[in-house]
Amino acid sequence: MSALVILKVIDISLPLSPDTPVFPGDPPVGIETMSLLSAGDTFRLTRISMSAHAGTHIDTPSHLFVDGGEIENIRLEDLIGPVYVIEFDGPRPLDESACKRMDIPSNFSRILIKNKRPNAWMDETAAEWFSVSGAKLLGWDGLSVDPPESEKLPAHRALLARGVHLVENLDLSQVTPGKYFLACLPLKLMGSDASPVRAVLLEDFV
């Protein structure tokens, strides 16, 4: 029986701090020290305040749909497994025609998109293309798959309505496109429409 041999782990999560960029209108990340050893306290205690969408996070259907599933309804098996990283360097936004030109192996249901253009986003045709192509997880290394000024969030809606797990705010800057193994687990929050995740890629695994 062969054993899993991990040669390299790549952290693709953004650090969480008051400097973490957040979606316009969302509260900033707050990390406050409540007690401190150097101040004579018995222990150090930290309080965290933030949106569930801060930093690298996963959205659920309840983010946009009244009867949508929440964090506790996610199948963790969908968030762990082989993944393919692709690179988008075309004009904004990413659309269906650009998706069709990408060389994505058909046997991968987890896709991460590395954006070479700042403030990239995808339009509804691209989101629908991924939704019907068999994707069960789509990762994006920008702040949002929709432009910040969008109010209706059409790309979000197209993905979440079809059960595609949407992970945003990844850091793929040090990742070369290709095949990896993904682990991307949310906090065990109950009744939440999103959760921060610690996402990592395993490289050169057997």
N, C-alpha and C positions, 0 to 999 in steps of 0.2 A: 504494500500500500504506500503510495507516494505521499510525502508531506508537503504542505504549503511552505515555500521558502520565500520570504520577503526580503528583497535586496534594497529597496528604497521606498521611503514614505514621503509624499509631497503634501504639505499642508496647503489647501486651497481655500481656507477660510480667512476672512478679514478680521483683524484685531478689533476688539470692542473697547472703546474709550470715548470720552467726551468729544474727541476729534473725529469719530467715525461719521462719514457722510450718511445722511438719512434722507428719505423721500421728502420733498417739500411739504411742510405742514405737520410732519411727524415729530414727536418729542425727541430731543437729543438723548444720547446715552448718558446716564448719571451713575457715577461710582463714588460713593461717599463712605469715608471711614467713620464708624460709629464709636469705636473704642480703639485705643492704641497702646501697645506695650511700652513704647518710649515715653508715653504720658503717665505711666504708672498703672494702667489698667491690667487686669488679670489676663486678658486675651485680646487679640485683635478681631474686630468684627466689621464687615463691609456690607453696605446696603447698595443694591443695584436697582435702578429704575430705567426703563426703556420700552420702546414699542416692540411688539413681537416680530416686527418686520425690520428691525435694526440689524445691520451687518449682514453676514451670510445667513440666509433664512429660507424656509420652505413655506409656500402658501398652500392653503387648502381651499376646496370649493366654497366653504362657508365665508371666505373672504368677500365673495361677490354674490352668492346665492343663498337665499333664506334657508332652504332645506339641504344645503351642502354639507358634506362630511367635515369633521373637525380633526384636530391633531390626533386624538385617540383612535380615529378610524383609519389612519394610514397603515398600510401593510408594510412593515419594516423590510420585508424581503424585496420590495421594489426599490429600496434605497441602498441596497448592498449588492454588488455584482459587477460583471464586466461593463465597461463604459467606453465610449469613443469620443475623443476630443476633436472638434473641427475648428477651423479658423475662418473667420469672416473678415474680409478686407475690402469689401465692395462699398459702393455708395449707400448712404442711409436712405431708407431703412432696408433691413433684410426682408426680401419678399419671396414669393413662391418660386419665381424663375431662378433666383440665386440659390435657393435650396436644392432645386433640381440639378444644378451644376456641381453641387458638392458631392464628393466621392465618399458617401457614407455607407459602410457595409450594411446589408439588409438584415443581418442577424443581430444587430445591436439595438436594444430597446431603451438604452440609457445614452443620452447625447448631451455633451457639454459644449457650449459655443464660446470660443475665445474671440473677443472683438479687438481688431487692430485699430478701429476708429473710435476716438473718444465720443462718449454720449450716444453710442449706437442704440438702435431699437429695432424691433421687428413689426411688420404690419400684420393685419389679420390674415392675409393669404398665407404668409409663412407659418403662422401659428396653426392654421387649419391644416396645412400640409404636414406638419409634424404630428398633429393629432390623428390624422387618418393613416399615417405611415407606420403606425404600430409603436410609437414612442410611449413609454410609460413614465419616463423622467426626462425633463429638459432643464439643463443648467445654463445660466447666463452670467457672464462676468461683468455686467453693467448694473447700474442702480435699479433698473426696471426694464422689462421687455417692452413696455410702452413708454413713449416720451413723457417726461415729467409734467408737461402741461395737459396731458390727456386726462379727461374726467370720466369717460366711459370705459377706458381700459379694454379695448377690443381684443388685443392679443391675450391678455390674462383670461378674458371670458372664453375665447375659443379653446384655450388649453384646459382650463379648469372644468369647463362644462363637459369635456370628454374624458375626464379622469386622469389627465396628465399631471404628474407631480412637478411643480414649478419651483426650482431653486434659483434664487437671485443673489446678486452681490458676491459671486465667487471671485477669487483671485487666481486667474490662470496665466498671469504674466510670466511665470517661470516654467510653464508647461508646454512641451512640444506636442503638436497634434499627433494623435495616434491612439493605440489601445492601452487601456489601464484597467485596474480594479478599483471600484468606488465604494467608499463607506461614508454615508451622509445621514447621520441620525439626529432627529429632533429631541428636544427635551420632552419629558412625559407630562406635558401640560394637558389639563382637562378643560374642554369647552373653548379652546382657542382657535382662531382662524389662521394662525401662523406660529412658527417657532424658530428661534435661532438654531443653527446646526453647526456641528464641527465636521467639516468635510475634508476627507483626505483621499489621495490617490496612491495606490500601490503600484509601483513600477517593477518590471522584470520579475513577475511572479510565475510560478509553475504549479 
